[in-house]
Protein backbone atom coordinates (compact mmCIF):
# COMPACT_ATOMS: atom_id res chain seq x y z
CA UNK A 1 0.00 0.00 0.00
CA UNK A 2 1.40 3.40 -0.94
CA UNK A 3 1.97 6.20 1.54
CA UNK A 4 -0.77 8.82 1.66
CA UNK A 5 0.94 12.20 2.18
CA UNK A 6 -2.39 13.74 3.25
CA UNK A 7 -2.67 11.29 6.15
CA UNK A 8 0.49 11.61 8.20
CA UNK A 9 0.92 9.99 11.57
CA UNK A 10 3.50 8.86 14.08
CA UNK A 11 5.06 6.38 11.64
CA UNK A 12 5.87 9.24 9.28
CA UNK A 13 7.70 11.01 12.10
CA UNK A 14 9.84 8.09 13.23
CA UNK A 15 10.71 6.33 9.95
CA UNK A 16 12.37 7.30 6.68
CA UNK A 17 11.12 5.70 3.48
CA UNK A 18 14.13 5.28 1.21
CA UNK A 19 11.83 4.90 -1.79
CA UNK A 20 10.36 8.38 -1.22
CA UNK A 21 12.65 11.03 -2.74
CA UNK A 22 10.98 13.79 -0.69
CA UNK A 23 12.10 12.13 2.55
CA UNK A 24 15.69 11.88 1.36
CA UNK A 25 15.51 15.51 0.25
CA UNK A 26 14.14 16.56 3.65
CA UNK A 27 17.14 14.97 5.39
CA UNK A 28 19.46 16.57 2.86
CA UNK A 29 18.06 20.00 3.74
CA UNK A 30 18.71 19.25 7.43
CA UNK A 31 22.23 18.01 6.69
CA UNK A 32 23.35 20.00 3.63
CA UNK A 33 26.97 18.91 4.09
CA UNK A 34 25.89 15.34 3.26
CA UNK A 35 25.14 14.22 -0.28
CA UNK A 36 21.92 12.46 -1.21
CA UNK A 37 23.92 9.27 -1.68
CA UNK A 38 25.47 9.55 1.80
CA UNK A 39 21.98 9.91 3.25
CA UNK A 40 20.74 6.87 1.31
CA UNK A 41 23.75 4.88 2.57
CA UNK A 42 22.99 5.90 6.17
CA UNK A 43 19.40 4.66 5.78
CA UNK A 44 20.61 1.36 4.33
CA UNK A 45 23.26 0.92 7.01
CA UNK A 46 21.38 2.10 10.12
CA UNK A 47 17.81 1.18 9.20
CA UNK A 48 14.65 3.23 8.70
CA UNK A 49 14.40 4.82 12.16
CA UNK A 50 14.88 8.56 11.85
CA UNK A 51 16.65 8.89 15.21
CA UNK A 52 19.30 6.32 14.22
CA UNK A 53 19.85 7.94 10.84
CA UNK A 54 20.16 11.44 12.29
CA UNK A 55 22.59 10.18 14.96
CA UNK A 56 24.78 8.65 12.23
CA UNK A 57 24.63 11.76 10.05
CA UNK A 58 25.59 14.00 12.98
CA UNK A 59 28.50 11.75 13.96
CA UNK A 60 29.92 11.35 10.49
PDB file of N, CA, C, O and CB in Angstrom:
ATOM      1  N   UNK A   1       0.845  -1.170   0.000  1.00  0.00           N
ATOM      2  CA  UNK A   1       0.000   0.000   0.000  1.00  0.00           C
ATOM      3  C   UNK A   1       0.891   1.234   0.000  1.00  0.00           C
ATOM      4  O   UNK A   1       1.856   1.297   0.762  1.00  0.00           O
ATOM      5  CB  UNK A   1      -0.962  -0.003   1.215  1.00  0.00           C
ATOM      6  N   UNK A   2       0.587   2.201  -0.831  1.00  0.00           N
ATOM      7  CA  UNK A   2       1.402   3.399  -0.939  1.00  0.00           C
ATOM      8  C   UNK A   2       1.112   4.347   0.211  1.00  0.00           C
ATOM      9  O   UNK A   2       0.055   4.286   0.840  1.00  0.00           O
ATOM     10  CB  UNK A   2       1.159   4.094  -2.275  1.00  0.00           C
ATOM     11  N   UNK A   3       2.067   5.221   0.471  1.00  0.00           N
ATOM     12  CA  UNK A   3       1.971   6.195   1.542  1.00  0.00           C
ATOM     13  C   UNK A   3       1.087   7.357   1.116  1.00  0.00           C
ATOM     14  O   UNK A   3       1.296   7.937   0.051  1.00  0.00           O
ATOM     15  CB  UNK A   3       3.360   6.696   1.943  1.00  0.00           C
ATOM     16  N   UNK A   4       0.109   7.700   1.930  1.00  0.00           N
ATOM     17  CA  UNK A   4      -0.774   8.825   1.657  1.00  0.00           C
ATOM     18  C   UNK A   4      -0.211  10.054   2.365  1.00  0.00           C
ATOM     19  O   UNK A   4      -0.256  10.134   3.593  1.00  0.00           O
ATOM     20  CB  UNK A   4      -2.240   8.523   2.121  1.00  0.00           C
ATOM     21  N   UNK A   5       0.317  11.011   1.605  1.00  0.00           N
ATOM     22  CA  UNK A   5       0.941  12.196   2.183  1.00  0.00           C
ATOM     23  C   UNK A   5      -0.064  13.100   2.885  1.00  0.00           C
ATOM     24  O   UNK A   5       0.328  13.940   3.695  1.00  0.00           O
ATOM     25  CB  UNK A   5       1.658  12.974   1.109  1.00  0.00           C
ATOM     26  N   UNK A   6      -1.352  12.944   2.591  1.00  0.00           N
ATOM     27  CA  UNK A   6      -2.387  13.743   3.249  1.00  0.00           C
ATOM     28  C   UNK A   6      -2.732  13.186   4.634  1.00  0.00           C
ATOM     29  O   UNK A   6      -3.348  13.875   5.447  1.00  0.00           O
ATOM     30  CB  UNK A   6      -3.646  13.796   2.378  1.00  0.00           C
ATOM     31  N   UNK A   7      -2.339  11.959   4.895  1.00  0.00           N
ATOM     32  CA  UNK A   7      -2.673  11.292   6.145  1.00  0.00           C
ATOM     33  C   UNK A   7      -1.383  10.915   6.859  1.00  0.00           C
ATOM     34  O   UNK A   7      -0.960   9.760   6.820  1.00  0.00           O
ATOM     35  CB  UNK A   7      -3.557  10.039   5.894  1.00  0.00           C
ATOM     36  N   UNK A   8      -0.762  11.885   7.508  1.00  0.00           N
ATOM     37  CA  UNK A   8       0.485  11.610   8.202  1.00  0.00           C
ATOM     38  C   UNK A   8       0.203  11.223   9.642  1.00  0.00           C
ATOM     39  O   UNK A   8      -0.796  11.640  10.229  1.00  0.00           O
ATOM     40  CB  UNK A   8       1.421  12.825   8.143  1.00  0.00           C
ATOM     41  N   UNK A   9       1.079  10.438  10.191  1.00  0.00           N
ATOM     42  CA  UNK A   9       0.916   9.987  11.571  1.00  0.00           C
ATOM     43  C   UNK A   9       2.271   9.776  12.210  1.00  0.00           C
ATOM     44  O   UNK A   9       3.292  10.229  11.691  1.00  0.00           O
ATOM     45  CB  UNK A   9       0.091   8.694  11.633  1.00  0.00           C
ATOM     46  N   UNK A  10       2.277   9.099  13.319  1.00  0.00           N
ATOM     47  CA  UNK A  10       3.505   8.858  14.079  1.00  0.00           C
ATOM     48  C   UNK A  10       4.543   8.102  13.253  1.00  0.00           C
ATOM     49  O   UNK A  10       5.735   8.395  13.347  1.00  0.00           O
ATOM     50  CB  UNK A  10       3.190   8.080  15.352  1.00  0.00           C
ATOM     51  N   UNK A  11       4.111   7.140  12.453  1.00  0.00           N
ATOM     52  CA  UNK A  11       5.058   6.376  11.636  1.00  0.00           C
ATOM     53  C   UNK A  11       5.835   7.286  10.693  1.00  0.00           C
ATOM     54  O   UNK A  11       7.015   7.048  10.435  1.00  0.00           O
ATOM     55  CB  UNK A  11       4.322   5.300  10.834  1.00  0.00           C
ATOM     56  N   UNK A  12       5.186   8.325  10.176  1.00  0.00           N
ATOM     57  CA  UNK A  12       5.867   9.245   9.276  1.00  0.00           C
ATOM     58  C   UNK A  12       6.922  10.055  10.007  1.00  0.00           C
ATOM     59  O   UNK A  12       7.891  10.508   9.397  1.00  0.00           O
ATOM     60  CB  UNK A  12       4.865  10.174   8.613  1.00  0.00           C
ATOM     61  N   UNK A  13       6.743  10.243  11.313  1.00  0.00           N
ATOM     62  CA  UNK A  13       7.700  11.012  12.102  1.00  0.00           C
ATOM     63  C   UNK A  13       8.916  10.186  12.501  1.00  0.00           C
ATOM     64  O   UNK A  13      10.010  10.732  12.642  1.00  0.00           O
ATOM     65  CB  UNK A  13       7.027  11.559  13.341  1.00  0.00           C
ATOM     66  N   UNK A  14       8.745   8.882  12.684  1.00  0.00           N
ATOM     67  CA  UNK A  14       9.844   8.088  13.229  1.00  0.00           C
ATOM     68  C   UNK A  14      10.602   7.267  12.185  1.00  0.00           C
ATOM     69  O   UNK A  14      11.678   6.747  12.480  1.00  0.00           O
ATOM     70  CB  UNK A  14       9.316   7.173  14.279  1.00  0.00           C
ATOM     71  N   UNK A  15      10.066   7.141  10.982  1.00  0.00           N
ATOM     72  CA  UNK A  15      10.711   6.329   9.950  1.00  0.00           C
ATOM     73  C   UNK A  15      10.996   7.134   8.694  1.00  0.00           C
ATOM     74  O   UNK A  15      10.318   8.118   8.397  1.00  0.00           O
ATOM     75  CB  UNK A  15       9.844   5.132   9.606  1.00  0.00           C
ATOM     76  N   UNK A  16      12.010   6.699   7.967  1.00  0.00           N
ATOM     77  CA  UNK A  16      12.366   7.298   6.679  1.00  0.00           C
ATOM     78  C   UNK A  16      12.154   6.248   5.607  1.00  0.00           C
ATOM     79  O   UNK A  16      12.694   5.145   5.692  1.00  0.00           O
ATOM     80  CB  UNK A  16      13.844   7.824   6.671  1.00  0.00           C
ATOM     81  N   UNK A  17      11.370   6.591   4.599  1.00  0.00           N
ATOM     82  CA  UNK A  17      11.122   5.695   3.476  1.00  0.00           C
ATOM     83  C   UNK A  17      12.148   6.001   2.391  1.00  0.00           C
ATOM     84  O   UNK A  17      12.095   7.053   1.753  1.00  0.00           O
ATOM     85  CB  UNK A  17       9.659   5.850   2.932  1.00  0.00           C
ATOM     86  N   UNK A  18      13.062   5.094   2.193  1.00  0.00           N
ATOM     87  CA  UNK A  18      14.133   5.278   1.211  1.00  0.00           C
ATOM     88  C   UNK A  18      13.596   5.396  -0.208  1.00  0.00           C
ATOM     89  O   UNK A  18      14.252   5.983  -1.069  1.00  0.00           O
ATOM     90  CB  UNK A  18      15.116   4.128   1.289  1.00  0.00           C
ATOM     91  N   UNK A  19      12.423   4.851  -0.461  1.00  0.00           N
ATOM     92  CA  UNK A  19      11.829   4.899  -1.792  1.00  0.00           C
ATOM     93  C   UNK A  19      11.100   6.213  -2.064  1.00  0.00           C
ATOM     94  O   UNK A  19      10.601   6.424  -3.170  1.00  0.00           O
ATOM     95  CB  UNK A  19      10.874   3.744  -1.966  1.00  0.00           C
ATOM     96  N   UNK A  20      11.035   7.090  -1.076  1.00  0.00           N
ATOM     97  CA  UNK A  20      10.358   8.375  -1.224  1.00  0.00           C
ATOM     98  C   UNK A  20      11.410   9.480  -1.348  1.00  0.00           C
ATOM     99  O   UNK A  20      12.030   9.850  -0.351  1.00  0.00           O
ATOM    100  CB  UNK A  20       9.402   8.648  -0.019  1.00  0.00           C
ATOM    101  N   UNK A  21      11.617  10.005  -2.546  1.00  0.00           N
ATOM    102  CA  UNK A  21      12.649  11.031  -2.744  1.00  0.00           C
ATOM    103  C   UNK A  21      12.451  12.265  -1.874  1.00  0.00           C
ATOM    104  O   UNK A  21      13.430  12.923  -1.522  1.00  0.00           O
ATOM    105  CB  UNK A  21      12.680  11.446  -4.188  1.00  0.00           C
ATOM    106  N   UNK A  22      11.214  12.597  -1.519  1.00  0.00           N
ATOM    107  CA  UNK A  22      10.979  13.785  -0.695  1.00  0.00           C
ATOM    108  C   UNK A  22      11.528  13.591   0.722  1.00  0.00           C
ATOM    109  O   UNK A  22      11.929  14.565   1.359  1.00  0.00           O
ATOM    110  CB  UNK A  22       9.474  14.108  -0.639  1.00  0.00           C
ATOM    111  N   UNK A  23      11.551  12.376   1.217  1.00  0.00           N
ATOM    112  CA  UNK A  23      12.096  12.132   2.551  1.00  0.00           C
ATOM    113  C   UNK A  23      13.616  12.220   2.553  1.00  0.00           C
ATOM    114  O   UNK A  23      14.212  12.721   3.506  1.00  0.00           O
ATOM    115  CB  UNK A  23      11.651  10.766   3.064  1.00  0.00           C
ATOM    116  N   UNK A  24      14.238  11.734   1.491  1.00  0.00           N
ATOM    117  CA  UNK A  24      15.690  11.875   1.359  1.00  0.00           C
ATOM    118  C   UNK A  24      16.049  13.353   1.213  1.00  0.00           C
ATOM    119  O   UNK A  24      17.024  13.819   1.802  1.00  0.00           O
ATOM    120  CB  UNK A  24      16.219  11.060   0.143  1.00  0.00           C
ATOM    121  N   UNK A  25      15.275  14.075   0.440  1.00  0.00           N
ATOM    122  CA  UNK A  25      15.508  15.511   0.248  1.00  0.00           C
ATOM    123  C   UNK A  25      15.329  16.274   1.557  1.00  0.00           C
ATOM    124  O   UNK A  25      16.086  17.206   1.828  1.00  0.00           O
ATOM    125  CB  UNK A  25      14.556  16.072  -0.824  1.00  0.00           C
ATOM    126  N   UNK A  26      14.365  15.908   2.358  1.00  0.00           N
ATOM    127  CA  UNK A  26      14.144  16.556   3.651  1.00  0.00           C
ATOM    128  C   UNK A  26      15.378  16.394   4.540  1.00  0.00           C
ATOM    129  O   UNK A  26      15.824  17.358   5.162  1.00  0.00           O
ATOM    130  CB  UNK A  26      12.894  15.967   4.349  1.00  0.00           C
ATOM    131  N   UNK A  27      15.927  15.186   4.602  1.00  0.00           N
ATOM    132  CA  UNK A  27      17.137  14.966   5.389  1.00  0.00           C
ATOM    133  C   UNK A  27      18.317  15.741   4.805  1.00  0.00           C
ATOM    134  O   UNK A  27      19.156  16.255   5.545  1.00  0.00           O
ATOM    135  CB  UNK A  27      17.468  13.470   5.455  1.00  0.00           C
ATOM    136  N   UNK A  28      18.376  15.821   3.495  1.00  0.00           N
ATOM    137  CA  UNK A  28      19.458  16.569   2.857  1.00  0.00           C
ATOM    138  C   UNK A  28      19.393  18.052   3.240  1.00  0.00           C
ATOM    139  O   UNK A  28      20.428  18.685   3.450  1.00  0.00           O
ATOM    140  CB  UNK A  28      19.390  16.409   1.324  1.00  0.00           C
ATOM    141  N   UNK A  29      18.193  18.599   3.330  1.00  0.00           N
ATOM    142  CA  UNK A  29      18.056  20.004   3.742  1.00  0.00           C
ATOM    143  C   UNK A  29      18.479  20.188   5.198  1.00  0.00           C
ATOM    144  O   UNK A  29      18.984  21.251   5.561  1.00  0.00           O
ATOM    145  CB  UNK A  29      16.603  20.485   3.549  1.00  0.00           C
ATOM    146  N   UNK A  30      18.282  19.176   6.029  1.00  0.00           N
ATOM    147  CA  UNK A  30      18.706  19.251   7.426  1.00  0.00           C
ATOM    148  C   UNK A  30      20.212  19.058   7.572  1.00  0.00           C
ATOM    149  O   UNK A  30      20.827  19.593   8.495  1.00  0.00           O
ATOM    150  CB  UNK A  30      17.969  18.209   8.253  1.00  0.00           C
ATOM    151  N   UNK A  31      20.795  18.297   6.666  1.00  0.00           N
ATOM    152  CA  UNK A  31      22.228  18.006   6.692  1.00  0.00           C
ATOM    153  C   UNK A  31      22.823  18.330   5.319  1.00  0.00           C
ATOM    154  O   UNK A  31      23.192  17.421   4.575  1.00  0.00           O
ATOM    155  CB  UNK A  31      22.491  16.509   7.078  1.00  0.00           C
ATOM    156  N   UNK A  32      22.919  19.616   4.982  1.00  0.00           N
ATOM    157  CA  UNK A  32      23.350  19.997   3.628  1.00  0.00           C
ATOM    158  C   UNK A  32      24.798  19.617   3.303  1.00  0.00           C
ATOM    159  O   UNK A  32      25.184  19.580   2.134  1.00  0.00           O
ATOM    160  CB  UNK A  32      23.184  21.479   3.452  1.00  0.00           C
ATOM    161  N   UNK A  33      25.590  19.337   4.326  1.00  0.00           N
ATOM    162  CA  UNK A  33      26.972  18.913   4.087  1.00  0.00           C
ATOM    163  C   UNK A  33      27.059  17.449   3.646  1.00  0.00           C
ATOM    164  O   UNK A  33      28.126  16.980   3.248  1.00  0.00           O
ATOM    165  CB  UNK A  33      27.804  19.120   5.348  1.00  0.00           C
ATOM    166  N   UNK A  34      25.939  16.733   3.718  1.00  0.00           N
ATOM    167  CA  UNK A  34      25.885  15.338   3.264  1.00  0.00           C
ATOM    168  C   UNK A  34      25.237  15.274   1.885  1.00  0.00           C
ATOM    169  O   UNK A  34      24.295  16.014   1.601  1.00  0.00           O
ATOM    170  CB  UNK A  34      25.101  14.453   4.276  1.00  0.00           C
ATOM    171  N   UNK A  35      25.735  14.400   1.041  1.00  0.00           N
ATOM    172  CA  UNK A  35      25.140  14.219  -0.281  1.00  0.00           C
ATOM    173  C   UNK A  35      23.905  13.330  -0.157  1.00  0.00           C
ATOM    174  O   UNK A  35      23.704  12.662   0.857  1.00  0.00           O
ATOM    175  CB  UNK A  35      26.168  13.603  -1.277  1.00  0.00           C
ATOM    176  N   UNK A  36      23.089  13.332  -1.198  1.00  0.00           N
ATOM    177  CA  UNK A  36      21.916  12.457  -1.213  1.00  0.00           C
ATOM    178  C   UNK A  36      22.348  10.998  -1.088  1.00  0.00           C
ATOM    179  O   UNK A  36      21.694  10.206  -0.409  1.00  0.00           O
ATOM    180  CB  UNK A  36      21.093  12.668  -2.508  1.00  0.00           C
ATOM    181  N   UNK A  37      23.439  10.652  -1.739  1.00  0.00           N
ATOM    182  CA  UNK A  37      23.924   9.270  -1.683  1.00  0.00           C
ATOM    183  C   UNK A  37      24.389   8.901  -0.271  1.00  0.00           C
ATOM    184  O   UNK A  37      24.151   7.780   0.178  1.00  0.00           O
ATOM    185  CB  UNK A  37      25.072   9.067  -2.685  1.00  0.00           C
ATOM    186  N   UNK A  38      25.046   9.823   0.431  1.00  0.00           N
ATOM    187  CA  UNK A  38      25.470   9.551   1.804  1.00  0.00           C
ATOM    188  C   UNK A  38      24.251   9.334   2.709  1.00  0.00           C
ATOM    189  O   UNK A  38      24.283   8.498   3.612  1.00  0.00           O
ATOM    190  CB  UNK A  38      26.340  10.712   2.341  1.00  0.00           C
ATOM    191  N   UNK A  39      23.203  10.077   2.465  1.00  0.00           N
ATOM    192  CA  UNK A  39      21.976   9.908   3.249  1.00  0.00           C
ATOM    193  C   UNK A  39      21.340   8.557   2.949  1.00  0.00           C
ATOM    194  O   UNK A  39      20.901   7.860   3.864  1.00  0.00           O
ATOM    195  CB  UNK A  39      20.978  11.047   2.953  1.00  0.00           C
ATOM    196  N   UNK A  40      21.287   8.185   1.673  1.00  0.00           N
ATOM    197  CA  UNK A  40      20.736   6.868   1.309  1.00  0.00           C
ATOM    198  C   UNK A  40      21.554   5.745   1.957  1.00  0.00           C
ATOM    199  O   UNK A  40      20.989   4.767   2.445  1.00  0.00           O
ATOM    200  CB  UNK A  40      20.715   6.693  -0.237  1.00  0.00           C
ATOM    201  N   UNK A  41      22.870   5.885   1.960  1.00  0.00           N
ATOM    202  CA  UNK A  41      23.745   4.879   2.569  1.00  0.00           C
ATOM    203  C   UNK A  41      23.483   4.771   4.062  1.00  0.00           C
ATOM    204  O   UNK A  41      23.470   3.669   4.611  1.00  0.00           O
ATOM    205  CB  UNK A  41      25.222   5.220   2.316  1.00  0.00           C
ATOM    206  N   UNK A  42      23.273   5.908   4.730  1.00  0.00           N
ATOM    207  CA  UNK A  42      22.987   5.896   6.167  1.00  0.00           C
ATOM    208  C   UNK A  42      21.681   5.157   6.446  1.00  0.00           C
ATOM    209  O   UNK A  42      21.590   4.407   7.417  1.00  0.00           O
ATOM    210  CB  UNK A  42      22.915   7.336   6.718  1.00  0.00           C
ATOM    211  N   UNK A  43      20.674   5.364   5.606  1.00  0.00           N
ATOM    212  CA  UNK A  43      19.397   4.661   5.783  1.00  0.00           C
ATOM    213  C   UNK A  43      19.601   3.166   5.589  1.00  0.00           C
ATOM    214  O   UNK A  43      19.076   2.365   6.362  1.00  0.00           O
ATOM    215  CB  UNK A  43      18.328   5.193   4.792  1.00  0.00           C
ATOM    216  N   UNK A  44      20.350   2.786   4.578  1.00  0.00           N
ATOM    217  CA  UNK A  44      20.606   1.365   4.326  1.00  0.00           C
ATOM    218  C   UNK A  44      21.393   0.733   5.468  1.00  0.00           C
ATOM    219  O   UNK A  44      21.118  -0.397   5.872  1.00  0.00           O
ATOM    220  CB  UNK A  44      21.364   1.185   3.009  1.00  0.00           C
ATOM    221  N   UNK A  45      22.370   1.466   5.984  1.00  0.00           N
ATOM    222  CA  UNK A  45      23.258   0.920   7.010  1.00  0.00           C
ATOM    223  C   UNK A  45      22.627   0.908   8.404  1.00  0.00           C
ATOM    224  O   UNK A  45      22.804  -0.053   9.153  1.00  0.00           O
ATOM    225  CB  UNK A  45      24.540   1.714   7.045  1.00  0.00           C
ATOM    226  N   UNK A  46      21.896   1.963   8.756  1.00  0.00           N
ATOM    227  CA  UNK A  46      21.378   2.100  10.117  1.00  0.00           C
ATOM    228  C   UNK A  46      19.893   1.831  10.256  1.00  0.00           C
ATOM    229  O   UNK A  46      19.350   1.900  11.358  1.00  0.00           O
ATOM    230  CB  UNK A  46      21.664   3.458  10.615  1.00  0.00           C
ATOM    231  N   UNK A  47      19.224   1.523   9.140  1.00  0.00           N
ATOM    232  CA  UNK A  47      17.811   1.185   9.195  1.00  0.00           C
ATOM    233  C   UNK A  47      16.921   2.397   9.008  1.00  0.00           C
ATOM    234  O   UNK A  47      17.406   3.515   8.834  1.00  0.00           O
ATOM    235  CB  UNK A  47      17.492   0.520  10.503  1.00  0.00           C
ATOM    236  N   UNK A  48      15.608   2.172   9.044  1.00  0.00           N
ATOM    237  CA  UNK A  48      14.652   3.227   8.703  1.00  0.00           C
ATOM    238  C   UNK A  48      14.297   4.188   9.837  1.00  0.00           C
ATOM    239  O   UNK A  48      13.585   5.164   9.603  1.00  0.00           O
ATOM    240  CB  UNK A  48      13.414   2.604   8.214  1.00  0.00           C
ATOM    241  N   UNK A  49      14.771   3.940  11.054  1.00  0.00           N
ATOM    242  CA  UNK A  49      14.397   4.817  12.161  1.00  0.00           C
ATOM    243  C   UNK A  49      15.129   6.153  12.057  1.00  0.00           C
ATOM    244  O   UNK A  49      16.357   6.212  11.997  1.00  0.00           O
ATOM    245  CB  UNK A  49      14.705   4.143  13.510  1.00  0.00           C
ATOM    246  N   UNK A  50      14.344   7.210  12.040  1.00  0.00           N
ATOM    247  CA  UNK A  50      14.879   8.558  11.848  1.00  0.00           C
ATOM    248  C   UNK A  50      15.930   8.905  12.905  1.00  0.00           C
ATOM    249  O   UNK A  50      16.951   9.508  12.576  1.00  0.00           O
ATOM    250  CB  UNK A  50      13.745   9.583  11.884  1.00  0.00           C
ATOM    251  N   UNK A  51      15.699   8.540  14.154  1.00  0.00           N
ATOM    252  CA  UNK A  51      16.646   8.889  15.213  1.00  0.00           C
ATOM    253  C   UNK A  51      18.016   8.235  14.980  1.00  0.00           C
ATOM    254  O   UNK A  51      19.046   8.853  15.250  1.00  0.00           O
ATOM    255  CB  UNK A  51      16.088   8.467  16.580  1.00  0.00           C
ATOM    256  N   UNK A  52      18.036   7.012  14.491  1.00  0.00           N
ATOM    257  CA  UNK A  52      19.297   6.321  14.219  1.00  0.00           C
ATOM    258  C   UNK A  52      20.025   6.953  13.038  1.00  0.00           C
ATOM    259  O   UNK A  52      21.247   7.097  13.053  1.00  0.00           O
ATOM    260  CB  UNK A  52      19.045   4.834  13.946  1.00  0.00           C
ATOM    261  N   UNK A  53      19.268   7.323  12.026  1.00  0.00           N
ATOM    262  CA  UNK A  53      19.853   7.944  10.836  1.00  0.00           C
ATOM    263  C   UNK A  53      20.440   9.306  11.184  1.00  0.00           C
ATOM    264  O   UNK A  53      21.560   9.623  10.785  1.00  0.00           O
ATOM    265  CB  UNK A  53      18.797   8.086   9.720  1.00  0.00           C
ATOM    266  N   UNK A  54      19.685  10.112  11.928  1.00  0.00           N
ATOM    267  CA  UNK A  54      20.164  11.436  12.293  1.00  0.00           C
ATOM    268  C   UNK A  54      21.391  11.357  13.198  1.00  0.00           C
ATOM    269  O   UNK A  54      22.303  12.176  13.077  1.00  0.00           O
ATOM    270  CB  UNK A  54      19.059  12.222  12.979  1.00  0.00           C
ATOM    271  N   UNK A  55      21.419  10.385  14.096  1.00  0.00           N
ATOM    272  CA  UNK A  55      22.589  10.181  14.956  1.00  0.00           C
ATOM    273  C   UNK A  55      23.826   9.875  14.113  1.00  0.00           C
ATOM    274  O   UNK A  55      24.904  10.414  14.363  1.00  0.00           O
ATOM    275  CB  UNK A  55      22.331   9.036  15.962  1.00  0.00           C
ATOM    276  N   UNK A  56      23.665   9.010  13.117  1.00  0.00           N
ATOM    277  CA  UNK A  56      24.777   8.651  12.231  1.00  0.00           C
ATOM    278  C   UNK A  56      25.221   9.843  11.381  1.00  0.00           C
ATOM    279  O   UNK A  56      26.418  10.053  11.183  1.00  0.00           O
ATOM    280  CB  UNK A  56      24.376   7.482  11.322  1.00  0.00           C
ATOM    281  N   UNK A  57      24.273  10.614  10.887  1.00  0.00           N
ATOM    282  CA  UNK A  57      24.628  11.763  10.054  1.00  0.00           C
ATOM    283  C   UNK A  57      25.331  12.843  10.866  1.00  0.00           C
ATOM    284  O   UNK A  57      26.225  13.518  10.355  1.00  0.00           O
ATOM    285  CB  UNK A  57      23.382  12.340   9.388  1.00  0.00           C
ATOM    286  N   UNK A  58      24.941  13.012  12.110  1.00  0.00           N
ATOM    287  CA  UNK A  58      25.594  14.000  12.982  1.00  0.00           C
ATOM    288  C   UNK A  58      27.012  13.567  13.321  1.00  0.00           C
ATOM    289  O   UNK A  58      27.925  14.391  13.375  1.00  0.00           O
ATOM    290  CB  UNK A  58      24.783  14.203  14.276  1.00  0.00           C
ATOM    291  N   UNK A  59      27.194  12.267  13.551  1.00  0.00           N
ATOM    292  CA  UNK A  59      28.502  11.747  13.957  1.00  0.00           C
ATOM    293  C   UNK A  59      29.500  11.736  12.795  1.00  0.00           C
ATOM    294  O   UNK A  59      30.699  11.931  12.996  1.00  0.00           O
ATOM    295  CB  UNK A  59      28.349  10.335  14.523  1.00  0.00           C
ATOM    296  N   UNK A  60      29.005  11.512  11.605  1.00  0.00           N
ATOM    297  CA  UNK A  60      29.924  11.350  10.485  1.00  0.00           C
ATOM    298  C   UNK A  60      29.935  12.533   9.665  1.00  0.00           C
ATOM    299  O   UNK A  60      30.654  12.585   8.667  1.00  0.00           O
ATOM    300  CB  UNK A  60      29.590  10.186   9.659  1.00  0.00           C
TER     301      UNK A  60
END
